[in-house]
Amino acid sequence: MNGIEDLVAPHWDAADLERARPTLEVLGGSIVHCGPAGAGQVVKACNQMVVAITIGGISEALVLGTRLGVDPRTILDVLSSGLAANRVMEVRRANFLGHTFTPGFRVDLHHKDLGIVTAAAREAGVRRFVAPQRGPAQVTQLNKVLYDVKAEYAEPDFSEAFAQLALRVSRRSLVVVLTDVLDPEASRDLVAHAIRLSRRHLVMVVAMSDPEVLAARDAPIERVSRAYEWAAAEELLAARRASFEQLRQGGVLGLDVEAGRLSPSLVERYLELKERALL
């Protein structure tokens, strides 16, 4: 019996671990308190990521070296004596040299662990999250959570945002996405991911119209230069309408309003959805 490779105690603090250490030392070798609840899971995810990368790196190095005429044993000997030395290369040396590809670990478990890695990476990119709740107290909670979040210019990552939402909110919900909607090419990621999310949730994309663009379209055309302004404004708005139409065809609701009308329009649309029993 070689002992247990990993022991995970979800809610132990340092004192709990020390009391249990004599027993744990019988079961396994290295015993480390990683931090508060969840820290061990993070460290395990880091371990699985490094192991996967290392196996892939060694395999690619051996393919390159042998195709260029170097004996794979020589490659492993040299790598093992330098900075590239690692435990994977030591334990799996015979597998690499013998082209033995029988899994030493269930593939579905490895896939599960890499899923933990990607979920942890997504988690690290989330600055704030408030679980959906009913009632006016939720507005207060949102204000508290978002109070110290500093605004910054950043390219929206709809894939990441919607993936996080899909992981955290399983019950069918109304998902309101406040963003800007441009032409179909610029809004391609938004449209694709909103349509995908709408398979589970009722998704509504809300955008605020630019009042200057609307004014340029609606103002009288009294000179040639104004005709060009009108044409440019109408082209922008037509492209925007095309994006909203793609959303509509994909089963996503759309709301395009001027900034001053955003709150009442959004509330009216919500009440309409409730009345139609779409939620």
N, C-alpha and C positions, 0 to 999 in steps of 0.2 A: 504493500500500500504506500503510495507516494505522497499521500496527504491531499488536502483540498487546496486547489490553486488560489481561489478567491473566496473570501468570506465577506458578505455584505450585511451589515446591521443597520437598517434604515434610520432608526431614530436614537441611536446611542450617542451619548456625549462622552467626553474623555474619561470621566470618572467611571462610567459604566464599563468602558473598554478595559480599563485597568483592573477592575474587579474580575472581569471574565478572562483576562489575559492568560492565566495558567491553563485554563481549559482550551483556549484557542490555540495555544502553542503546541498542544498535542495534535491538533487537527491540521495545522498549516504552519508554514515557515514565517514569511514576512507579514507582520501585523502592524498596520499604520492607521492612526486616526487621521482621516483626511480633512475633517472639519465638520460643520453642521450638517443636518439632514440634507441629503442630495449631493454632497461633495464627493462621496465615494462613487456614485454613479457617474459623475463627471470625469473622475480619474480613470474609471474603467473605460469610458468612451475614448479617452485620450490613448489608453493602452491599445485598444482594439484598432484605432486609427493608425497608430505607429506600426503595429504588427502587420496590418494589411499593406501599408505602404512599403514596409521592409521586404515582405515576400515578393511583392511586385518588382521592387528595385533590384533585388538579387537575381530574380528570374531574367529580367531584361539585361542585366550585366553579363550573365552567363551566355545568353543568346548572342550578344554582341561579341564577347571575347572568343567564343568557340567558332563563330562564323569567320572570324579573322585569324583562325588557326592556332589559338592558344588552348592548351589543355585545361579543362574546367577545374581539375584538381589544383593546378597551379594558381588559377584565379582565386579560388577559395582560400588557399594557403596564404597568399599575399594579402588578400582582404582581411583575413582573420588576424593578421599580425599588426595591422595598422588601425587608423581611426575608424575605418569602416567595419571593424569587428562588431558582432552583435550576437545575441543569444539565439535568434532564429537561424542564423547561418550555422551555428554550432550544433543545435539540436536536429536540424533538418538537412545536414550535409549529405547524408546517405540518400535522402530523397532527391535532392538536386542532382547528385552525380548519377544515380541509378534511374533517373527519369521516372520515379515512382510517384504517381499522381493520386494515389489513393488518399482521400481526405482524412486528415487526422482529427478533424473537427467537423461536426455536422454543418453542411452548407447553409441550411435554413437558420441555424443559430448564429452563424457568422453574418448572414444577411440581417438578422434581427439586431445584432450588435452594431452593425454599420448604420442601421436605421436609427439607433440611439445616438450615434455620432451626428448624423444630419439633423436630428431633432434638437440636439444640444446646440449645434451651430446656429440653428434658427432661433433658439431661445436666447442666445447671446446677442442677437441682433434686435431683439424686442426691447424698446426703451421703457414702455409702460403697457400694462394690460389690466383691464378691469372686467371681471366676469359679468355677463349680462344679468341684470336684476330688474324687478318691477318697482315702481313707486318713485316719488319725487326725491327720496333720499339718494337715489342713484345719481342724480344730477350733482348733488353736493359731493358725492364720492368722486365723480369725474373731475370736478373742479379741484379737489384736493390733490388728486393724482397728477393732474396735468399742470399744476401751478408752477412747478420749477422746471418744466421742460422747455428748453430754449429752442426757439425756431431757428432753422438753418436751411440754406439752399441745398437741395439734394435731388438727384434723379429718382423718381418713384420706382420702387421695386414691387410691382403688383404680384409677381410670382411668390415672393417671400411673404408679403402681407397676407395674401389669400391662403397660402399654405399654412401659416400660423393659425389663421382663423379656422380652417378646416380641422386642424388638430385639436384646438381648444374648445370649439363649439360644435357639438355633434347634433344637438336638437335643431330642427328646422326653425330658422329665425329670419327676421327682416334685417338684411345687411345693407346699410346706407353708406355708400362710398362718396365722400365729398372730395372732388378732384377737378381737374380741368380736362376738357375734352377738345381735342384738336382734329386734324384731318385723319382719315382712316389709317394712313401709314404710321403717323405719330402715335395714334391711339391703339395700335395693333395689340400690344401686350395687355392693355387694360381690357379691351373687348374680349380677347381670347380667355383670359383668366376669369373675368366676370361671368362669361357664359358657362365656363366649366363649374364655377362655384354655384351657379343657379340650378344645377342638377339636384342640389340638396337644400339650398336656401332660397328665399325670395330676395333677389338682389336689386337694389335701386341705385343707379349712378346719378349723382346730383352735381351739377356744374353751374357756376355763376357766369352769366353773360357779361361781356365787356361793354360797359355803357358807351365808351367812345366808338367802338365798332358799330354798335346799334345806331348811334347818332349819325355816323358817316353814311350809313345805309338809308336812314329815314329823312335826312335833310334834303331840301329842294335842290335840284340840279340846275344851277343858274349859269354855270360856265363850264368850259371844257375840262379844267382841272378837277372840278367836282365830279364829273362823269367818271374820271379815273378813280377817284376816291370811292365812289359808289361801287364801281366794278370790283375793286380790291376788297371792300367790306363784304360785298355779297359773295365773293368767292370764298372768303374765310368762313362765313356763316353757312354756306352750302356744304362745305367740307365737314363742318361740325355736325350739320344735320345728317350727313351720310354716316358718320360714326354712330350717332344715336339710332339711326335706322338699323345698322348692323346689330347693335345691342338689342333692339326691339325684336328683330327677327330671331335672335338667339334666346329669347325668353327673359331678357333683362329689362327692368323698368328704367325709364329715364326722366329726369326733371332738369330743365334748362331755364333758369330764371335770373332776373337781375338781382344784384346783391341786396338791395333794399327789400326785396320780396322773398328772400330765401326762407326765413323762419316761418312766416304764415303759410307759404306755399307748401313747405315740407310737412307742416302739421295737417294741412288740408288733405294732402295726398295720403298721409298715414291714416286719417279717419276714413278716407274713401276705401282704402285697402281693408280696414277693419269691417266696414259696412258690407263689403263684397265677400267677406269671410275668406280672404286669401291668406290670412295668417293662421 
